[in-house]
Amino acid sequence: MKKLRVVILDDNKDYLESLSAFMRTSEETNQFIVTCFTEATNLHTYIHQGQQIDILLISTSLVTENLQVNPGTTIMTLEDDEVKGKNGLNAIYRYQRLNQLISSMLAIYYEHNEVAGKLLSRSKQTRVIASYSTSGGAGKTTVAVNLSKQLALTDAKVFYLNLELFNSTSLYFTSAEDRPSLQIFYYVKAETEQLRSKLEALKKYDPYSMVDYFDLEISADEMLEMSEKDVGTLVNGIVETGTYDYVVVDLDSSLHKRNIAVLKEADHVIWTIVNDVQSQLKLKSFFAEEEKLVGKENLVKDKTHVLLNKHIGTPVQHIEAAEMSIDGYLPYIETWSSMQSSSEILGNELFNQELQAIIQDKIIPVREGVVSGNREGN
């Protein structure tokens, strides 16, 4: 994987050590090679030696007129206050949370180096997982949010994207950052070259689940207006950041074009059913029509894992009619019948033991190129 070479100049040794240690060891920032200086003269020597620098982070008090870096270097100042950078340079507030500082830094870099950002993104494989069901109430979102957290617990970097008509993300993920993400739809529809930088700037991080996500307000109008092209742009934009191992896309139960688009893009489809005739009939009906819906080149059945949710041990009678097999059983959790806190939804040990077993059997081996289920890894 290509790595960005980041050089930091700061005379605050404690801060420098903290920032550089985070960039070197954090699972979300393993794409950097970090070099640090506390003296400007040492930085100038390093530059004059012709060393490659992709990003130069420099304390605003140490900025000088004679920084002769190569044209491919993006210079950013570390500011003590949330103000504009010195001499028109890009500014980063040094005292924000470190993971947000990194996101800010990458947003600026991608904005000024679009081609380099694309090359960086191609060097890391990302799997897109769609959570879908044609039956409402099957527990599709519960599976999607728990899947996101359980994948993160395998040391993977995960992005959760909710594309339901009525967004429910705020019930499960929260962040201390006050940055609504709804304007991401504007940048998707405008097809702006700044999309990658805006993705970095508008995403949020939930520390409990260790998952990145968009804080999207409930906006049915925005979702109904999403075209197949828009959805492809958004999903691939997240993939092309080069940051994530998995993008989990939570869909509603309709056959809207945004859902069809994700089913085409997905590497895996987690299809949730319950043990009733209606759920299984709808599963069978979809696969009877799938060639018309998605085309011969995008057959969903080949990448689908069927999970039976709310399982109480009763035999499943009708699944064979769809020529599908059940790939996992998720237990009925009685306490979830009433509204629970996000930590209770995401922290049920029994449910997540079963989900983690499914991940290890069906998702992770495929990503490593091992045959699992009914599809081979790329």
Buried (B, 14 or more C-beta within 10 A) or exposed (E): EEEBBBBBBBEBEEBBEEBBEBBBEEEBBEBBEBBBBBEBEEBBEBBEEEEEBBBBBBBBEBBEEEBEBEEEBBBBBBBEEEEEBBEEBBBBBBEBBBBBBBBBBBBBBBBBBBEBBBEBBEEBBBBBBBBBBBBEBBBBBBBBBBBBBBBBEBEBBBBBBBBBBEBBBBBBBBBEBEBEBBEBBEBBBEEEEBBBBBBBBBBBBBEEBBBBBBBBEBBEEBBEEBEBEBBBBBBBBBBBBBBBBBBBBBBBBBBBBBBBBBBBBBBBBBBBBBBBEEBBBBBBEBBEEBBEBBEEEBBBBEBBBBBBBBBEEEEBEBBEEBEBEBBBBBBBBEEBEEEBEBEEBBBBEEBBEBBBEBBEBBBBBBBEEEEBBBBEBE
